[in-house]
Amino acid sequence: MVYGDELNPLTREQQCFIGRIGQHYNIPYENFGQCGASLQSTIWSYLWWLENEKMDTDQVLVIVGLTDGGRFSFYDPEYNVQPGEPECNKYIHSTWVASGDKTYSAEWIDIVKRVSTLTWCPELRALTHKMAVEFFDGQTIKRKNLLVQFASFPPLWPINLTRQMQASSLLWGDRGMTGILGEQNNHEQYFAKNGHPNEYGHELVANLLIKHIDSCIM
């Protein structure tokens, strides 16, 4: 569940690390990541997938990239899902409102701005992240390791993350995917203009995840 923002839209599915992993193992793949999504909507999308997937979900490997805990989402039952979007995508993302997106009504924009102003704090940010880590860690156990989760970003709050980083399925909890890419020699080559991984960044992430999958799952 990482969208692949800033990749070529015509080849995004193939260039994103999910597509690269699917091609490596010669298995079908589907990317449920959404641009600007939150940890809340990631959990909601996963639960929707469990209920609606036509394949046997016990035979599917799920890979989850956890975003920043400062993002949040609302569910809008009146939202009209657009062509190419998953049916579950009825979400109002705080990141979209913050970016000035005009998709939402004035009422939704006002709600998101008020919630952001009244509730933003590092404690809630950390709790939101830990909630997602613990949820997907439980799903990893239930799914007999057919779920891998990793942190997309390094921790951004001054709260002890020892318990969180001990979660059996959490990868890169201390530095995140972006931290790993930033540690590489000539790391600029792995990032697109606005800071998202480019095709080379996704290739590197895919190779790291394949090593983990081979050692722990396959």
The 8 nearest C-alpha neighbors of each residue, nearest first, counted from 0:
[[1, 32, 63, 31, 64, 30, 2, 62],
 [2, 0, 32, 64, 3, 33, 63, 30],
 [1, 3, 32, 33, 34, 4, 0, 30],
 [4, 2, 15, 1, 6, 11, 5, 196],
 [3, 5, 6, 2, 195, 34, 196, 11],
 [6, 4, 3, 7, 191, 195, 197, 193],
 [7, 5, 11, 4, 3, 8, 197, 198],
 [6, 8, 11, 9, 10, 5, 14, 4],
 [9, 7, 11, 10, 6, 5, 12, 4],
 [8, 10, 7, 11, 12, 6, 13, 14],
 [11, 9, 13, 7, 8, 12, 14, 6],
 [12, 10, 8, 14, 6, 7, 13, 15],
 [11, 13, 15, 18, 10, 14, 30, 17],
 [12, 14, 18, 10, 11, 15, 19, 17],
 [15, 13, 11, 12, 198, 10, 18, 19],
 [16, 14, 17, 18, 3, 12, 201, 13],
 [15, 17, 205, 201, 19, 18, 20, 202],
 [18, 16, 20, 15, 19, 21, 30, 28],
 [19, 17, 13, 21, 16, 15, 20, 12],
 [18, 20, 16, 22, 21, 17, 23, 13],
 [21, 19, 23, 17, 22, 18, 205, 16],
 [22, 20, 18, 26, 24, 23, 19, 28],
 [21, 23, 25, 19, 20, 24, 18, 26],
 [24, 22, 20, 21, 25, 19, 26, 209],
 [23, 25, 21, 26, 22, 20, 19, 27],
 [26, 24, 22, 23, 21, 27, 20, 28],
 [25, 27, 21, 24, 22, 28, 23, 20],
 [28, 26, 21, 25, 29, 22, 18, 24],
 [29, 27, 21, 26, 18, 30, 17, 22],
 [28, 30, 31, 27, 17, 18, 12, 21],
 [29, 31, 32, 0, 17, 28, 2, 12],
 [32, 30, 0, 33, 29, 2, 85, 1],
 [31, 33, 0, 2, 1, 30, 34, 36],
 [34, 32, 2, 36, 35, 31, 1, 0],
 [33, 35, 36, 2, 4, 32, 3, 1],
 [34, 36, 94, 33, 95, 92, 37, 93],
 [37, 35, 33, 34, 40, 92, 41, 38],
 [38, 36, 70, 71, 40, 39, 72, 41],
 [37, 39, 41, 40, 66, 131, 42, 65],
 [40, 38, 37, 42, 41, 43, 72, 71],
 [39, 41, 43, 37, 42, 38, 44, 36],
 [42, 40, 38, 44, 39, 43, 37, 45],
 [41, 43, 45, 39, 40, 44, 46, 38],
 [42, 44, 40, 46, 45, 41, 47, 39],
 [45, 43, 47, 41, 46, 42, 40, 48],
 [44, 46, 48, 42, 47, 43, 41, 49],
 [45, 47, 49, 43, 48, 44, 42, 50],
 [48, 46, 44, 50, 45, 49, 51, 43],
 [47, 49, 45, 51, 46, 52, 50, 44],
 [50, 48, 46, 47, 51, 52, 45, 56],
 [51, 49, 47, 48, 52, 46, 53, 45],
 [50, 52, 48, 49, 47, 53, 46, 54],
 [53, 51, 48, 54, 49, 50, 56, 55],
 [54, 52, 51, 55, 56, 50, 49, 48],
 [53, 55, 52, 56, 58, 59, 57, 51],
 [54, 56, 57, 58, 53, 59, 52, 49],
 [57, 55, 59, 58, 54, 49, 52, 53],
 [56, 58, 55, 59, 142, 145, 60, 54],
 [59, 57, 56, 55, 60, 54, 145, 142],
 [60, 58, 56, 57, 61, 145, 55, 54],
 [59, 61, 145, 146, 62, 58, 147, 57],
 [60, 62, 146, 145, 59, 147, 63, 148],
 [63, 61, 147, 146, 148, 0, 60, 64],
 [64, 62, 148, 0, 147, 65, 149, 61],
 [63, 65, 149, 0, 151, 1, 148, 150],
 [66, 64, 150, 151, 149, 63, 38, 67],
 [65, 67, 151, 38, 64, 37, 68, 152],
 [68, 66, 69, 70, 152, 65, 128, 37],
 [69, 67, 124, 128, 127, 70, 125, 66],
 [68, 70, 124, 67, 71, 119, 127, 123],
 [69, 71, 37, 68, 93, 67, 94, 72],
 [72, 70, 37, 93, 92, 39, 69, 38],
 [71, 73, 92, 91, 93, 37, 90, 40],
 [72, 74, 91, 90, 75, 92, 71, 40],
 [73, 75, 90, 89, 91, 76, 72, 40],
 [74, 76, 89, 77, 78, 90, 73, 91],
 [77, 75, 78, 74, 89, 79, 90, 73],
 [78, 76, 75, 79, 89, 74, 80, 90],
 [77, 79, 89, 75, 76, 80, 90, 88],
 [80, 78, 81, 77, 89, 76, 88, 75],
 [79, 81, 78, 84, 88, 86, 89, 82],
 [80, 82, 84, 79, 83, 85, 86, 88],
 [83, 81, 84, 80, 85, 86, 79, 88],
 [82, 84, 81, 85, 80, 86, 88, 31],
 [83, 85, 82, 81, 80, 86, 88, 87],
 [86, 84, 87, 88, 83, 31, 80, 81],
 [87, 85, 88, 84, 80, 89, 81, 47],
 [86, 88, 85, 89, 44, 47, 80, 43],
 [89, 87, 86, 90, 85, 80, 84, 44],
 [90, 88, 75, 78, 74, 87, 76, 80],
 [89, 91, 74, 88, 73, 75, 92, 72],
 [90, 92, 73, 72, 74, 75, 93, 89],
 [93, 91, 72, 94, 95, 90, 71, 36],
 [92, 94, 96, 95, 71, 72, 70, 97],
 [95, 93, 97, 92, 96, 35, 98, 70],
 [94, 96, 98, 100, 97, 92, 93, 35],
 [95, 97, 93, 99, 98, 94, 100, 108],
 [96, 98, 94, 95, 99, 93, 100, 112],
 [99, 97, 95, 96, 100, 94, 93, 101],
 [100, 98, 96, 97, 101, 95, 94, 102],
 [99, 101, 95, 96, 98, 102, 103, 97],
 [102, 100, 103, 99, 104, 96, 95, 105],
 [103, 101, 100, 104, 95, 96, 99, 91],
 [102, 104, 101, 107, 108, 105, 100, 91],
 [103, 105, 106, 107, 108, 102, 101, 109],
 [104, 106, 108, 107, 109, 103, 110, 101],
 [105, 107, 109, 104, 108, 110, 103, 111],
 [108, 106, 110, 109, 104, 105, 103, 111],
 [107, 109, 105, 111, 106, 110, 96, 112],
 [108, 110, 106, 112, 107, 111, 105, 113],
 [111, 109, 107, 113, 112, 108, 114, 106],
 [112, 110, 114, 108, 113, 109, 115, 93],
 [111, 113, 115, 109, 110, 114, 116, 108],
 [112, 114, 116, 110, 115, 111, 117, 109],
 [115, 113, 117, 111, 116, 112, 118, 110],
 [114, 116, 112, 113, 119, 118, 117, 111],
 [117, 115, 113, 114, 118, 119, 112, 111],
 [116, 118, 114, 115, 113, 119, 112, 120],
 [117, 119, 115, 114, 116, 120, 123, 113],
 [120, 118, 115, 116, 117, 123, 121, 69],
 [119, 121, 122, 123, 118, 124, 69, 125],
 [120, 122, 124, 123, 156, 125, 119, 157],
 [123, 121, 125, 124, 120, 126, 158, 156],
 [124, 122, 126, 125, 121, 120, 127, 119],
 [123, 125, 68, 69, 121, 127, 122, 126],
 [126, 124, 128, 122, 123, 127, 129, 121],
 [125, 127, 123, 129, 128, 124, 130, 122],
 [128, 126, 130, 68, 124, 125, 129, 123],
 [129, 127, 68, 125, 131, 126, 130, 132],
 [128, 130, 132, 126, 131, 127, 133, 125],
 [131, 129, 127, 133, 128, 132, 126, 134],
 [130, 132, 134, 128, 129, 133, 135, 38],
 [133, 131, 129, 135, 134, 130, 136, 128],
 [132, 134, 136, 130, 131, 135, 129, 137],
 [135, 133, 131, 137, 136, 132, 130, 138],
 [134, 136, 138, 137, 132, 133, 139, 131],
 [137, 135, 133, 139, 138, 134, 168, 132],
 [138, 136, 135, 140, 134, 139, 133, 141],
 [137, 139, 135, 141, 136, 140, 142, 134],
 [140, 138, 144, 146, 136, 142, 137, 141],
 [139, 141, 143, 137, 138, 142, 144, 136],
 [140, 142, 138, 139, 143, 137, 144, 136],
 [141, 143, 139, 145, 140, 144, 138, 57],
 [144, 142, 140, 141, 145, 139, 146, 138],
 [145, 143, 139, 146, 142, 140, 216, 147],
 [146, 144, 60, 142, 143, 61, 139, 147],
 [147, 145, 61, 139, 144, 60, 62, 148],
 [148, 146, 62, 168, 63, 61, 149, 145],
 [149, 147, 63, 169, 64, 62, 168, 170],
 [148, 150, 170, 64, 169, 171, 65, 151],
 [151, 149, 175, 65, 172, 152, 171, 64],
 [150, 152, 176, 175, 65, 66, 64, 177],
 [151, 153, 175, 150, 177, 176, 174, 154],
 [152, 154, 174, 175, 173, 178, 155, 172],
 [155, 153, 156, 173, 152, 174, 172, 175],
 [154, 156, 153, 157, 121, 152, 67, 125],
 [155, 157, 158, 121, 154, 125, 124, 122],
 [158, 156, 159, 155, 121, 154, 122, 160],
 [159, 157, 156, 160, 125, 122, 121, 154],
 [160, 158, 161, 157, 162, 163, 156, 125],
 [159, 161, 163, 162, 164, 158, 173, 154],
 [160, 162, 164, 163, 159, 165, 166, 158],
 [163, 161, 165, 164, 160, 166, 159, 129],
 [164, 162, 160, 165, 161, 166, 129, 132],
 [165, 163, 161, 172, 166, 162, 160, 169],
 [164, 166, 162, 163, 167, 161, 169, 168],
 [167, 165, 164, 169, 163, 168, 136, 162],
 [168, 166, 169, 165, 136, 164, 170, 139],
 [167, 169, 166, 136, 147, 148, 170, 139],
 [170, 168, 148, 149, 166, 167, 172, 164],
 [169, 171, 149, 172, 148, 150, 168, 147],
 [172, 170, 175, 173, 174, 150, 149, 176],
 [173, 171, 164, 150, 170, 175, 174, 169],
 [172, 174, 171, 153, 175, 154, 164, 150],
 [175, 173, 153, 178, 171, 172, 152, 179],
 [176, 174, 152, 153, 150, 151, 171, 178],
 [175, 177, 151, 179, 178, 152, 150, 180],
 [178, 176, 180, 179, 175, 152, 181, 151],
 [179, 177, 174, 181, 175, 176, 180, 182],
 [178, 180, 176, 182, 181, 177, 175, 174],
 [179, 181, 177, 182, 178, 183, 186, 176],
 [180, 182, 178, 186, 179, 183, 177, 187],
 [183, 181, 179, 180, 178, 186, 184, 177],
 [184, 182, 186, 181, 180, 185, 179, 189],
 [183, 185, 186, 182, 181, 187, 180, 188],
 [186, 184, 187, 188, 183, 189, 181, 182],
 [185, 187, 183, 184, 181, 188, 189, 180],
 [188, 186, 189, 185, 190, 181, 191, 184],
 [187, 189, 186, 190, 185, 199, 200, 191],
 [190, 188, 200, 199, 187, 186, 197, 196],
 [191, 189, 196, 197, 194, 195, 187, 188],
 [190, 192, 197, 195, 194, 193, 196, 5],
 [191, 193, 194, 190, 195, 5, 197, 196],
 [194, 192, 191, 195, 5, 190, 196, 4],
 [193, 195, 191, 190, 192, 196, 197, 177],
 [194, 196, 191, 190, 193, 197, 4, 5],
 [197, 195, 190, 200, 189, 191, 201, 194],
 [196, 198, 191, 190, 200, 199, 189, 6],
 [197, 199, 201, 200, 14, 202, 6, 196],
 [200, 198, 202, 189, 201, 197, 203, 188],
 [201, 199, 189, 196, 197, 203, 202, 198],
 [200, 202, 16, 204, 198, 199, 203, 15],
 [201, 203, 199, 205, 200, 204, 16, 198],
 [202, 204, 200, 206, 205, 201, 199, 207],
 [205, 203, 201, 207, 206, 202, 208, 200],
 [204, 206, 16, 202, 208, 203, 207, 201],
 [205, 207, 209, 203, 204, 208, 202, 210],
 [208, 206, 204, 210, 205, 209, 203, 211],
 [207, 209, 211, 205, 210, 206, 212, 204],
 [208, 210, 212, 206, 211, 207, 213, 205],
 [211, 209, 213, 207, 208, 212, 214, 206],
 [210, 212, 208, 214, 209, 213, 215, 207],
 [213, 211, 209, 216, 215, 210, 214, 208],
 [212, 214, 217, 210, 211, 215, 216, 209],
 [215, 213, 211, 212, 216, 210, 217, 209],
 [216, 214, 212, 213, 211, 217, 144, 210],
 [217, 215, 212, 213, 214, 144, 145, 211],
 [216, 213, 212, 215, 214, 211, 145, 209]]
